[in-house]
Structures are given as C-alpha cells and as structure tokens.
Amino acid sequence: MKQILHQSLNPQFPILQPPPPPPPPTGLPFQVPRPHKLFRRDLAVATASTLPLLVPTFWYKQAKADEAATSTTDCSTQTITEKAFLDVAIDGAPVGRITVGLYADAVPFGSSRFADLVTGAAGISYRRKEFIKIVPGYVQHSGVRSYGVDVELASRGGGGNLAAENLVAEWESLSKNCPGTKNVVGSLGLIIRDPTKPPPKLKLVAREGKLEIDAEEVRKDPNGTEFVIVVKDSPELDASTLVIGRVVEGMDVVEKINKVKTVQENTSSPYFRVAKLIGDKRAVVAERGFNRPYAKVVVTNCGLAE
C-alpha cells in the first residue's frame, strides 16, 4: 500500500531498496574458530589414539625407578664389624644378655659413639642407666644426660662434646641411600633428631633499657646417646633414629622388657590437648611420663663382646 501511494505521488523517483549484506570475509589473516562440541565418541577415539603413546612413557619411567632402587644400598644386610653386649635386670632380677652387632663400615660415627658408651671410653657409660620408654614397637634407653655429672665425667674422660652433628650427617646419607623402612625388627638405633620439636617461642625482653626479641626453646635436641631396640617394624622411627646395628643374640630379653607394664598415655584428654596447645610446661612434663615402665629396667653391665 505504501509503495502504491509513493509511486502515485512521485512517479519519477523509484523506491530505493536497502543494499544486500556484504559477503563473509575470506581474505583475513586468521579465522575466528567456532566452538566445537565434544561427544563421547570423539573422546573415545582421541583416548584410543593417544594411549599407545602414553604406555611406552609409563614403562620407561617405571624402569628408571627400578634402576634407581636397585642402585641404592641394601641396609638390611650391612656387615657387622664388632659386637657389644648389654646385661639387663628388671627390679634387680637379671633377665639375660643382649648382644648386638655394629655397622662400623656403614655408620662409623654412630658405631663409635655406641662402642665408647658401652666400654666407658667416653668417660661415661650405659652402666646403671635405665630404659625409660616401652611401646609395642620398640624399647628406648635413656642414654646419658647433656648436663650435670654426666657431662663432667665425659669431659674428664675425653669424651668431649656429646652433640650429634656428625650423627645427623650419617642419618642424612643413610636416608638417601637406603629406601624403605630402616628400623625393622631387631635393629639398634641412636636417637639423633626430634621431628616433633616445636619452633622456639618468641618473647619480648628488656636488656640495658632496650626491648629485644628473644627465642626460647621449648625442649632441647637429643644428644645422640639414647638408643632404641626395635621389636616390630617401626617406620615412624626413621625420621629420628640412626640405625647402627642389629641384635644377634638375646632378642628374648628384649621381648621381656617389652612386656613390662607402663604408664598409660593420656594424649586424648581434652585438658592435656589444651595445655599442650598453649605451651604449658606441665603438659611437656606429663608427656615424658607416658609409656614409662613401672618397674626399674636397668643395664647392669655392658661392653664389647669378644
């Protein structure tokens, strides 16, 4: 109707039609990709085509891992170079002798430390020292103290410093070269680290009219004289213990020690958890008493076995 009216009023002017849309560009340097829908069939085809490429890579990595594992040292068959003995009594009654073999070739510092402490060459020995911790997996001896009379005797006897720097270096080397659990049944180890030790506490102190930040240690590091004898495989000890030998005779004596009744743990108590969380020293003291034997388990005599 509009066209007829326009032609009737303006016959000399034709109706202008809108221009057609331009064709899609074909000479652009790049094409805008269209979204592509993924179907299960496409995914299955892609997986099937790439799986043969992934399988050889997997077996290559597996072969490299096996080669690295076989190139490391087998710590379960270390050579025994010398033997030591520990005579044990429970509440004054002798229960027998424990004979251990030492790995002086593999861990010379650790073996030498233990040999000096059983013979008394360090100025102090394990004689008349007690076992202080008994758990289902192992028994732990107290070793010698890093303060008081033990340190004085060690200094007079030429034992020198009871620090564990060299022992830590041997532990690092052993952890690197020996895969798997190192604290297996019958193994003998020195406690040289405390992986559960919390960081030092920072406190503000006044010195000469100035405020300074001081770091207070919650507890001291082990001195490398405490030892454990493993009754069951205990991989939790690998982070703190340097294995220096194994029991060759007297494992029945170790099992007798392991059966002594101990103070029951109370770590599940909410009072204990709160006290330990806030750093209450009473919680630290209470924790030291956990798993402590009621009976007195003492090394009555010790030395190197012939």
C-alpha positions in Angstrom: 0.0 0.0 0.0 2.9 2.3 0.8 4.6 1.5 -2.4 1.5 2.3 -4.5 0.9 5.6 -2.7 4.6 6.6 -3.2 4.5 5.8 -6.9 1.3 7.7 -7.3 2.7 10.8 -5.6 6.3 10.6 -7.0 6.4 8.6 -10.2 9.8 9.9 -11.2 11.5 8.7 -8.1 11.8 4.9 -7.8 11.7 3.3 -4.4 15.3 2.7 -3.1 15.8 -0.8 -1.8 18.3 -1.4 1.1 21.7 -2.8 -0.1 22.3 -6.5 0.3 24.5 -7.6 3.2 28.3 -7.9 2.4 29.6 -11.4 1.9 31.6 -13.0 4.7 35.3 -12.1 4.7 37.6 -14.7 3.2 40.9 -12.9 2.9 41.5 -12.3 6.6 44.9 -13.5 8.0 43.1 -15.6 10.6 39.7 -17.2 11.0 37.7 -16.9 14.2 37.3 -20.5 15.4 33.9 -21.7 16.0 33.1 -23.6 19.2 33.3 -27.3 18.7 31.1 -29.7 20.7 32.8 -32.8 22.2 30.9 -36.0 22.0 31.7 -39.3 23.8 32.6 -40.9 20.5 35.3 -38.2 19.8 36.7 -38.5 23.3 36.9 -42.3 23.0 38.7 -42.0 19.6 41.2 -39.5 21.0 41.9 -41.6 24.0 42.4 -44.7 21.9 44.8 -42.9 19.6 47.0 -41.4 22.4 47.1 -44.4 24.7 49.8 -46.2 22.7 51.9 -43.1 23.0 51.5 -43.0 26.8 52.2 -46.6 27.6 55.9 -46.6 26.5 56.4 -43.5 28.5 55.0 -45.1 31.6 57.2 -48.2 31.3 60.2 -46.0 30.7 59.7 -44.1 33.9 59.0 -47.4 35.8 62.2 -48.9 34.5 64.1 -45.8 35.6 62.6 -46.0 39.1 63.5 -49.7 39.4 67.0 -48.9 38.3 67.4 -46.2 40.9 66.0 -48.5 43.6 68.4 -51.3 42.7 71.4 -48.9 42.7 70.9 -47.9 46.4 72.4 -49.7 49.3 70.6 -52.6 50.9 70.6 -51.6 54.6 69.1 -54.8 55.9 72.3 -56.8 55.2 75.0 -54.5 56.5 78.3 -56.1 57.5 78.8 -56.5 61.3 82.3 -55.3 62.2 82.2 -55.7 66.1 79.8 -56.8 68.8 78.7 -55.3 72.1 76.6 -56.7 75.0 74.1 -55.3 77.5 73.2 -57.2 80.7 69.7 -56.2 81.8 67.9 -56.6 85.1 64.3 -55.8 86.0 63.7 -54.7 89.5 67.1 -56.1 90.5 66.5 -59.6 89.0 68.8 -60.4 86.0 66.8 -61.3 82.9 69.7 -62.0 80.5 72.1 -60.5 78.0 71.5 -58.7 74.7 74.3 -59.0 72.1 74.3 -56.5 69.2 76.4 -56.2 66.1 77.6 -52.8 64.9 77.9 -51.5 61.4 81.2 -49.6 61.7 81.8 -49.6 58.0 78.5 -48.0 57.1 78.0 -45.7 60.0 81.4 -45.2 61.7 80.4 -42.2 63.9 77.3 -43.8 65.2 79.0 -47.2 65.9 82.0 -45.4 67.5 79.6 -43.4 69.8 77.8 -46.6 70.9 81.1 -48.5 71.4 82.6 -45.7 73.5 79.5 -45.6 75.7 79.3 -49.3 76.4 83.1 -49.5 77.2 83.3 -46.3 79.1 85.9 -44.8 76.8 83.7 -41.7 76.6 84.2 -41.1 80.3 80.6 -42.2 80.9 78.8 -45.4 80.0 75.3 -47.0 79.8 76.0 -48.9 83.0 73.3 -48.4 85.7 71.2 -46.4 83.2 67.5 -47.2 82.7 65.1 -48.0 79.9 62.7 -45.1 80.1 60.1 -45.8 77.3 58.4 -49.1 76.3 55.9 -49.2 73.5 54.6 -52.1 71.4 57.1 -51.4 68.6 60.3 -50.7 70.5 62.1 -50.2 73.8 64.1 -47.0 74.5 67.1 -46.4 76.7 67.7 -43.1 78.5 71.3 -42.7 77.3 73.4 -40.1 79.2 72.4 -36.6 80.0 73.7 -33.5 78.4 74.0 -31.7 81.7 75.2 -32.3 85.3 77.5 -35.1 86.3 77.4 -37.0 83.0 78.8 -34.0 81.1 81.6 -33.6 83.7 82.5 -37.2 83.5 82.5 -37.2 79.7 84.8 -34.1 79.8 87.2 -35.7 82.2 87.3 -39.0 80.3 88.0 -37.4 77.0 84.5 -37.9 75.6 84.3 -34.3 74.7 81.1 -32.8 73.4 78.0 -35.1 73.3 76.5 -33.3 70.3 75.1 -35.2 67.4 76.2 -33.2 64.3 78.2 -36.0 62.7 75.4 -38.4 63.5 72.9 -36.3 61.7 75.1 -36.2 58.6 75.3 -40.0 58.7 71.5 -40.2 59.1 71.0 -38.0 56.1 73.3 -40.2 54.0 71.6 -43.4 55.2 68.1 -41.9 54.4 69.2 -41.0 50.9 70.9 -44.4 50.1 68.6 -46.8 51.8 65.0 -46.9 50.7 62.1 -48.3 52.7 61.9 -48.9 56.4 65.2 -48.9 58.2 64.0 -49.6 61.8 63.0 -53.2 61.3 62.7 -56.0 63.9 65.9 -56.4 65.9 67.6 -53.2 64.7 69.6 -51.0 67.0 69.5 -47.2 66.6 70.6 -43.9 68.2 68.0 -41.2 68.6 69.6 -38.1 67.0 66.7 -35.9 65.9 63.3 -34.7 67.3 61.0 -34.1 64.3 58.1 -33.2 66.7 60.0 -30.4 68.4 58.0 -27.2 68.1 59.7 -24.0 66.9 61.2 -21.7 69.6 58.9 -19.3 71.3 59.5 -15.6 70.7 59.2 -13.3 73.7 59.9 -9.6 74.3 62.7 -9.0 76.9 64.3 -5.8 78.2 68.1 -5.6 78.1 70.0 -2.4 79.1 66.9 -0.3 78.7 66.1 -1.7 75.2 63.4 -4.2 74.2 64.7 -7.2 72.2 63.1 -10.3 70.8 64.4 -13.5 72.4 63.8 -17.0 71.2 63.2 -19.6 73.9 63.5 -23.3 73.0 60.7 -25.5 74.3 62.9 -28.5 74.7 66.5 -29.5 73.8 67.6 -31.7 70.9 68.7 -35.3 71.5 72.4 -35.7 72.2 72.7 -38.9 70.2 73.2 -41.2 73.2 69.7 -42.6 73.7 69.2 -45.8 71.8 66.2 -48.0 70.8 65.9 -51.7 70.1 63.0 -52.4 67.7 60.6 -55.2 68.5 58.2 -54.7 65.5 58.9 -52.8 62.3 58.6 -49.1 63.2 58.9 -46.8 60.2 57.9 -43.8 62.4 61.4 -44.0 63.9 63.1 -43.5 60.5 62.7 -39.7 60.9 64.6 -39.6 64.2 66.8 -42.6 64.6 70.2 -43.6 63.0 70.4 -47.4 62.7 73.8 -48.5 63.8 73.4 -52.3 64.2 71.1 -55.2 65.0 70.5 -57.8 67.7 72.4 -61.0 67.1 71.5 -62.7 70.4 69.1 -62.1 73.2 66.0 -61.0 71.4 64.0 -62.9 74.0 65.4 -60.5 76.6 64.2 -57.5 74.5 60.7 -59.1 74.4 60.8 -59.5 78.2 61.5 -55.8 78.5 58.7 -55.0 76.1 56.2 -56.8 78.3 56.8 -54.7 81.4 53.8 -52.6 82.4 54.0 -48.9 81.6 52.2 -45.7 82.4 49.2 -45.4 80.1 49.1 -42.5 77.6 46.6 -39.8 78.2 47.0 -37.7 75.0 43.3 -38.0 74.2 42.3 -36.0 77.3 41.0 -32.5 76.4 42.8 -31.0 79.3 46.1 -32.4 78.0 45.4 -31.1 74.5 44.6 -27.6 75.6 47.7 -27.5 77.9 50.0 -28.6 75.1 48.4 -26.2 72.6 49.0 -23.2 74.8 52.6 -24.4 75.6 52.0 -25.3 79.3 55.2 -26.9 80.6 53.2 -29.2 82.8 51.9 -30.9 79.6 55.6 -31.5 78.5 56.4 -33.0 81.9 53.4 -35.2 81.8 54.2 -36.4 78.3 57.6 -37.5 79.4 56.0 -39.9 81.8 53.8 -41.6 79.2 54.9 -45.2 78.4 57.4 -45.2 81.2 57.8 -48.6 82.9 56.6 -49.1 86.4 59.5 -51.5 87.1 63.1 -50.4 87.1 64.7 -51.8 83.9 68.5 -51.2 84.2 71.6 -52.1 82.2 73.8 -53.7 84.9 76.8 -54.3 82.8 77.9 -53.5 79.2 81.0 -53.7 77.0 82.4 -55.1 73.7 81.9 -58.8 73.1 84.8 -60.9 72.2 
